[in-house]
Amino acid sequence: MDNQPITNIIIADDHQMMLDGIKNMMSNAGRFNIVAEANNGQAAYEMIAEKPFAYQLLLTDISMPLLSGTQLCRMIKDQFPHIQVLILSMYNNSTAVKEAILAEADGYILKNAGKDELLKALHRITDGGTYFAEAIVPIIYSQYNRQKIQDEQMKELSEREKEVLGLIVKEFTSEEIAKKLFISKKTVDNHRQHLLEKTNCKSTVGLVKFAVKLGLE
């Protein structure tokens, strides 16, 4: 017999058919109880903000009007950290997954998931773990490996090269960088070339993207 406490869930999705489908799917879900629903992110946020301790878990679509699922997740995690968040999405691309992870979602499953996977995700999350659909696990590993490579590339840069890269991001020209760092334009151009080689970038735009991804300003 399951003696674990009931988990009150609020679901947010801008498609009524999806809301009805989830409610029907979970009509006999034991410890999981859907107590509220919203058809956009803003409405869900307002309901939670009014009675934050009425809910233990938010099940939300990722793409909604007014507030997206990831924006909603970020706000909930920041203001009501006791609420766990499971994102339900039709997107399995790296951008959507990365946004969900950065928003500190506890889980991410696809909308084509069946009742068994949904319940598995809910059990895993409410038991203190996380759950990410098997289909998106390779994306997570890919992002991790890409970040690891970028971190290694960053370590290869000298302090002067990091200074030059920071100024490139701020749109300083080679002449302006030279004056600011009290070095010659030729030296700046040499640093720029070394940066391109060490980061495997092909242009200044590539360098800017590289720096932004690493949070260098």
N, C-alpha and C positions, 0 to 999 in steps of 0.2 A: 504493500500500500504506500502511495506517495504522500508523505507527511510534510512536504515542502510547502511554504506559503504561496498563496495565490499571487500571480504577477498580473497587475492591471496594465493593460496596453491601450495606447492611443494610436490610431492609424491615420496616416495622411496620404491622400492620393487625389489627383484632380479628375480621375475617371471613376464615376459611380459604379460602373460594372466591376472594376477592380476591387473597390471597397466591399461590394456585395460578395464577390468571389472569396475574398479573404475571410470575411465574417462567416460565410457558409462553410469554408474549409476548416475553420477553427471552432465550429459550434460545439464540438465535444472534445475540446483540447485539454481537459483536465485542469492543471494548475494555471493555464493561461486564459485570461478573461479580457476580452475587448470591451472597454467601457466607454470609449469615445471615438469619434471620427471627424476628420476635417478634409475639405476638398481643396485646400491650398496651404502652403507653408505658413503664411501669416496667421491664418485662423488657428492652425495647430499651435503655434507659438503662444497666441493669446490665451488659448484654453489651458495650456500648461502653466503659463505665468500666473493665471488666476488661482489655480489649485495645483501647485507643483508636486505636492506629496500624494495626490490622487493617482499618480501614475508611476510605474517603475520602469516602463519600457516604451520607446517610441519606434513604431514601424513606419518608415516613410519612403515614398517614391523619391527619386533623385531629381526628376524634372517636373517642377510645378510652378505655377504663377505666383507672383508677389515675393515668395521666398523659395529658393530651391531646396532640395533635400539636404545638400551639403551645407548651405548657409544656415538652415534650421538646426542641423546637427551641431554646427560650431557654436551657435548661440546657446543651445541646450547644455552642451558640455561645459560651457563657460559659466553659465548662471545656475544650472541645476545638475551638477555632476553625478547625483545619485541616480539619474535616469539613464538607462542604457539605450543605445540606438542601433537598430538594424536597418540598413538601407536596402531597399528593394528596387531593382533597376532593370531596364531592358538593355542597358549599355554595358558592354564588356571591354571597352577600349581603355587604354592606359590613362588618358586624361581624366575620365570619370573615376576610375579606381584611385588614382593619386589624390584627387580632390577629397574623396571619402576618407582616405587614410589620414590626410592632413587635417581633416575636420575631426579626427579622433573617433570615427565610427567604430562600434564594437563588432560590426559584421556587415557583410555585403553579399547579397544573393541575387540571382537573376529572376526576372518575372516568369520565366518558363519553368521555374522550380515547382515541384509538386508538394503536397502536404507533408510528406515524410521529411523532405529536406528543410522545409520551413520550420517544422517542429524541432528537428535536429539543431538548427541554428539557434532557435529560441532557448532550448535546453542548455546548449553550450555557453551561450552568452549569460544567461541568468545564473549559471553555475560558476561564473567568474572568468570564463574564457572568452575567446573570440571565434568568429566563424566567417570564413571567406569561401565563396563557391569554388569548387574545383576548377572551373573554367577560367577563373581569374587569378589563380595561384601563380601560373607562369608569368603573368603580367607583373605581379608583385616582386617575384624573383628577378625579373628583367630590370625593373626599376632599381632594385637594390644593387644589382651588379653594375648598372650604369652609374649610380651614385658612387659606388666604391671606386670605379675607374676614375671618375671626376675628382674624387678626394685624393687619389694617388697622383693625378696630374697636378693638382693644386700644391701638393707637397714638393713637387719638383721645381716649382717656381721660386726664384730668389726673392728676397724682400723687396729689392728694387723693381723686379718684374711685377710683383704684386702692386707696388705703388703706381707703376705705369698703367697696369690693367685697370686699376681703380679710376685713374684719370681718363682713360679711354671710355669707360662706362659713362663718365660725366661729360662726354663729348668734347674734351679738350683736343685741340689739334697737336700735331707733333711739335710745332713751334711753341705752343703754349705750355706743353708738358716740359719741354727743354728749359724754358724760362723758370717755371715753377720749381723744378728739381735742380736747377743750376748745372745742367749738363748740355752737351751739344745736341742738335737735331739729329745728327748722324747716330749718336749713341741711342737716342730714343727710337730711331728707326731700327736699329739693331735689336733693341729690347722687343720691339713690336714683332719682328721676324722670329725671334726666339719664342715668343708667346704663341704665335701661330703654329710653330713646330711642336711645342710641348703640349699644346691643347688639342692638336689635330684639327684646328679650325682653318678655314680657307679665306676668311675675310674679317674685317673689323666687326661686321654684324655678328659673325660667328663668335668672336671674342666677347662681345657684349652679352649674347645669349648664355655663353658659358659662365660668365661672371654673375649674371642675374640668377641662374639656377643655383649657384653656390651662396647666394645672399651677399655677394661682395658689392659694396657701394663706395 
